[in-house]
């Protein structure tokens, strides 16, 4: 699922900068997860609290990392 296909089914997630290399992926109601840039990789984390979020995947693509967070959030619903 790409961010574009997510936006067809629901509101496009908002992105908020948490630190220099870490971003928060937000639904309209809550935190979906986080994406951290580590070197050339984007690391996707699922969870509402960065300190307790669980790594769910890595990608060279920003869009794919955000999509991983969105998919993981959807399976928790």
N, C-alpha and C positions, 0 to 999 in steps of 0.2 A: 504494500500500500504506500503510495506516495503522499506527500503532504497535500497535493492537489486533489487526489481522490478522497482523502480525509475531509477536505473542505466541502466536497459535494455532499457528504453524509452528515456532517456536523460543522460546528463553527471551527474555523482554522485556529490552531493553537497559537497563543501568544508566547513570545520568547522574551525573557528578561535576563539581563546580565547579572550574574551573582558575583563573579570575580573575573580577573583578567582572562582566564581561559575556561570558565564554567558558565553554562547557561541553564536557566530554568525553563521547562516547557509547561505551560499553564493552560488548563481548560477554563471556561468561563467561571467555573465554581471552585476549582482546586488545583493543586500542583499535580502534574502528571508524572514528572520525573526530571532528569537533568541530562545534559550533554556536556562532556568535558573534552577540550582539545588537548591531546597529548602527542606532541610531535606532529606527525602527519596524520594521525588517527583521530577520529571522533568516537569517544566512548559513551555509550548510552547507559543510563542508570534509571531504574524504576523505583519510585518511592516518593513520599511527600516531604521527607526530611533528608537533606543531603548527607548528613552524618550517618544515616541508617539505610540509605538507598543501596540497592543491589545492582551490580553490573549485569546487564542483559545482552550486551553485544558491542562489537567494534566495527567501524566502517571507515573507508577512505572518503565517504560521501557524507556531508553535513545532512542533506535531505534524508538519507537512509537512516542515519542515527536518530534523527527526530522521529521518523516513521516507526522505528523500533520502540521508542518511548510511547508513542500513540497506540501502537498495537498492544503492548504490555498493559497499558492503562485500560484498554478496552476489554481485555480478558479478565481483568479484576472486577469488572462491573457486573 
